[in-house]
Amino acid sequence: MAEKRLKPVVAILMIAGCTAITLGVGAVYVNSQKKTFTAMEQGDSTSLSQPGDAVTALLKQIQNQDYTGLYDSAQHTDPSMDSESAYDTALADHFSGVDMDSVLYYPVDTESEIKTYSLSSGDTALGIVKVYSTDSGYQACMPLTGTKSYTIEVPAGSSIQSNGVAISSDKLVQSNTAASNFNDVYDTSIIPSVDTYQLDGLLGYPSLSDANGNAYSLVEDVISGNLLAGTAVTDDSIKDLIITDGETLAAYPARDTSLSAVTAISFTNALWYQRYITLQNTWFSDHETSSFSNAQVLDICQQSDTTIVAHVSFDYYAKNTSENLERTWNIGYQLTFVKSGDTWLVCNTAIDNELNPASVPAE
C-alpha cells in the first residue's frame, strides 16, 4: 500500500499545534509550581494535596535549613539505625553549595503507594525523594544511606535496638569480653563485660537503646575507636569530679600539685598509675602564674553500676615573667572511673588533645 504523505502546509499546522499544546502544558506546570512555592512560603497546608506539592515543600524546607520532622519522615519509608542528628547533618552536607532554586524534580514512579521522584540541579543528580500519603495529605521525604561503619560495645547480655527495631544477632561479633577502655587494668574483677556489634552503612553515630527503649549514650574509645555504650550520666556532681580529677592529673607534670594528690584520686592497681608515679616532672619551667579554664565534659556514659568513661577537656595556662615564657596548652583526656565504696576513682587514662575543641590540628 502506498505511503501517505502530509501536505507541507498541513504538516506545518500540526507542528505549530503540538508546539502550542506543549507550551501551554509547560506554562500550566510552571504556574502550578509558582503557586506551590507561594503557598509554601505562606504556610498554606492545602498545598500538600498533590504529591508534587509535597516534594516542593520538602525542597523549600531544606532551602530554609529547617530539618524539623524530616528524619521522622525518612524513617517512615526507610527505617535505619541512624540518629536524628546524624541524618540532619548528612542532609545539610548533601545540599551544601547547591542552588536550591535550580533544583528540579522528575517523576520516577507515581503509580505505587510510595511514589518516587528524582532530583537534579543542572547535570548533577541529587538523589531520590519519596512521597507517601497521610491523613492530612502527602508527605515527602529523602532517605539517605551512609558508608560509615562502627564497632559498638554494649553491656553483656543486653538486648539492643535501634529506633525501636531489635538489632539482629548476625551483627554480633563478640560476646562477654572485657570493655576495651580497661586495657592494662590488673584487677579484672572491676572490668565490665561487653558484647560487641558491627554496624555498617551508617551516616554517623547510630541511635541505640536497650530493650525498654532507654537510650544509650556513646563515647568513642580514643585507643580502639570502638563506641562504648552505656546509660546517660545526669549527675552534675560526677561531671564536676571528672573535671577536677582531670585537672589534678594535668597539674602534676606541671609541678602544680603533689603525687599524693594524684594517688588520692586513683585506683592504683593499673599499669597507667605505675607509669604515672615514675613520671619525671622536673623538665617543666618554674612559673609564678598558672590556671585552668574552659573545662567541660564532652561525652560520658556509665558502662556498669560501678564504672564510668568520659572525655574531658580544658586549657592550662602558665607564665614565667622573668624568663619571658608564657603558653596555653589545650588538653583532652579520656578518663575511666571505678566506684570504690562511695568514691569514684580514676582507673585508666588516655591522652587525646584533639578532643579539645580549641586544639589546632597539626599541619
N, C-alpha and C positions, 0 to 999 in steps of 0.2 A: 504494500500500500504506500502510496506516495506520501512523503513527509510534508505536513502542513507548515507553512511559514506565515508569520505575522507580518502585516504591512508595517513599514518603518514608523508611520505616524501612530499606529495602534501600540507598537512596542514602546514608543516614547511616552505615550499616555499612561501605560501600565507602570513603567518605571517611575514616572512622576507620582502616580497614585501610591505606589509602595513607599516611596520616599516620604510622602506626606503622612502616611499612616505611621511609619517608623518614627518620624519627628514628633508626631502627635503623642504616641505612646511614651517616647522619651521625655517629652515635656510633662506629661502626667506623672511619670516616675520621679522626675526631678522635683516637681512641685510638691509631690507627696512627701519626699524626703525633707524638703524645706519646711513643710508644715510639721513634720515629725520632730525635727530639731527644735523648732519654735515651741512646740508643745512640751518637749522635754525640758527646755530651759525654763518654761513657766510652771513645770511640775504638774502637767496635765496627765493624770493617771489613765485617762481613756485612750491615750496614745499606745497603750500596750495591748490593744485589741487585735493586732496583727503580728505575726512572727517577726516580720521585718522591723516593726516598730521597737520590739524588744532588743533587737540587735543594735539599732540606733541608740537606744537608751543606754545599753552597755558601753558603747563607744564613747558616748558623752560622759558617762561616769568615770571612765578611765582617763579621758581628757582632763577632767577636773581633779584627777588624782584622789578620787573618793572611792575607796575599795570596800566600803561597808557592804556586807552581805554577799560579796562576790565569791568568797571562799565557800560559804554555805551552798550557794547555787552550783558551784563546780562539784562539790561533794555529792549533790543530788544525782547528777548523771554519771560521775566517775569517782566513786569513793577511793580515797587514797590514805596513806599513813602520814601525809604531810601536815604540819601545823599551820594554823591560820597566818601566823607571822611569816613563815617561810613562803607560803603561797603569795601573800601580798607583796613581799619583796621581789619574788620572781616575776610577778605580773608587771610591777613597776619597771624592772630591768628589761623585760621583754619589749616594752613600748618606749623605752628610753631613746630619745633622739628621733622618734617617729613624728612626723607632722600629722596629727590626728585628723586634720581637715582633709588630708589626701587619702585617707583610708576608705576603701570601697569593700563591699561585701557582695558575694555571689552565691546563689543557691547551689547546694550540692545534692541534698536530699530533702525535699519538702513534703514528701508523701508519708514518711514514717511518723510514728508517735513523737519521737525526739527528732527534730529537724536539724539539719546541719548547713552551715554557711562557711565559705572560705573568706579570709580577709587578705587584702593585699594593699600595698602602698607603692605605686609605680610598678617596678619589676620585682619588688620584694614581697614574697609570701609571708604572711604573718600568722598563719595557723587557722584552726577551725573553731568556730563558735557553734554551740549547741543551744537549741531553743525547746523548751518544754512548756506544757500547759499547766496553769494553776487555777485556783478558784477565782482569782481576780484578773485573769488574763494570761499573757505569755511572759515567760521569764527566760532571758538569755544568760549563758554562762560560757566561760572559756577554760576548760580543763587544761592543765599543764602537766607534763611529765618531765621529771628531773633525771639527772645522771649521777647523783651523789650516792655513795654507799657508807653505811655506818655499822660499826660493831658496838652492840649495846650490852651492858652488864646490868641485870636486874636481880633483885633478891631471889635466892634459890627457891625453887618450888612455886614461884608466883605464876599465876595465870594473867598474862598481859593482853591488852587490847589497844587498838589504835582507832580513834574516832568511833568507838562503840563496836568495833568488829574485832573478834579474837584473832591474834596473830598465830598463824598455823605452826605446828611443830616442825615442819620441814625447814623453817628458818632458824631453828635451834642448832647451834654448832658445838656447844659445850655445856655441861651441866655440873652443878655443885663443885665449882672450883673457887680458888681464892680471888678476891677482888684485886684487880691489877694495881691499885694505888697503895697496896700494903706490901709491896716488894721490899725485902730486907728487914721486915719486922720479925724478930726472932720468936716472939710469943704467939704461936699460931692460934691459941685459944681466943684471941680477941679479933681475929680476922673474919669478916663476914663472908659467907659463901654466896656465889652468884651463878646464875645461868646466863649464857652468852648467846645472843641472837645476831644474825647478819641480815640487815635490811638494805635493799637496793632500790634504785630508780626513784630517789627522793629529790625534792627541790632544796631541802635544808633539814634541820633537825626535825625528827618525827614528833608527832603528837602521841604520847603514850600514857596509859593509865592502868591501874590494877583491875581486878575482876569486878570491883564495886564501882568502877568509874572514877576513882580518886586519881587525879593527875600526878604523874611523876615529874619531878624536877630533874634536869640533866646537867651534869658537869663533865666537860671533856678532860680526860686524864692527860696531862701535859707530857707524860712519858710514853704511854702506849697509843694515845689517840682515841682510845675507846670512850664511849659515852657512858658515864656512871649514872645510873638511875636510882632515885630514892625519893622519899617523901619531902615535901616542902618544909623549910625551917622558917617560922614566922616570929620566933622569939628574938626581939632586938637585943636582949642582953647577951645572947650567944654570938650575934654578929659583932657586938662591941668587944667581946672577949677575943674573937678571931683577929680583929684589928689590933688590939693591944698586944696579943701574943706575937703577931707578925712583926710589929714594930720592935718588940723586945729582941726577936731573933736578928733583926737588921741592926739593932743598936750595938750588939756585942762586937762584931767585927770593927765597928767604928769607935770602939772603946768608950761608948756612952753608957754601958751597963756592965754588970759583972757576970761571970759564968754561973754563979749561984742563982742569979735571976733567971737564966735560961733553964737550969736544972729544975727550978721550981715549977715551970710550966710544961715540962717534958715527960713523956713516957720513955724511960731511959733504955729499955730492953730492945733497942733497934739500932741498926747499922748507922743511920743518919746521925744519931746522937753520939755514937762512938767517934765518928768522924768530926763532928762539930766541936767536941771538947778538946780536940787536938788542933783546932784551927788557930793559926797564928794571927793575932791582930795588932802586931807591933808595926806593921807596914803603914797603917793609916796615920796621916799627919795630925799633929796636935791642932786643936781648933777651940776657939773660945765660944763659938756660937754653933748651935745645931738645932734642927727642929724637923718634925714630921708634919705633912699636910696632905690634903686631898685623899684621905684614906676612904676606901669603900670596899665592901664585899660585892664582888661581881656575880658570882654563881655559887650556889650552895645547895646541898641535899643531904638528907640523913639516910645512910645506907642500911642502918640497922638501929635497934634501940640504943646501942652504945657506941655508934660510930658516925662521924660526920666528915664530909670532904667539902672544901671551899676554895675559891680563888679570891685572893685579896690583893689590892694594890694601894700604893701610897708613894709620896715623894719624900725624899730625905735631903735636907739642905745642911751644908757645913761651911764655915768660914774661918780662915786664919788671916787676920788683918796684917800681922807683922810680916808674913811671907807673901802677902797679896794673893792668897789662894781662896777660891770661892767656887762652889759647884752644887748642882742639884742632881740627884740620882732618881730615876724613875724605876720603881721596884715592883715586881709582881711575883707572888708566891702561890703555890698550891699547898695547902695545909690539910693534913688528915688528922682527925682527933679521935681519941678513945675516951670513954667515960669511966673514971675510976672512982667509985663511990658517988659523990655528988659533984665531982670535979672533972672538967674536960681537959685532957692533956694532949699536947702535940705528939703524935706517934710517927709521923712521916712528913717529909718536906720535899718540895721540888721548886726550883727557881725557873721562872719564865718571865723575863721582864717585858716581853711582848704583850703580856696580859694587861699591862698598864696602858690605859688609853693615851697617856701623854708621851709614851715612848716613841722615839723617832726610829723608823726602820733603818737597818744598816744599808749603806749604799753598795 
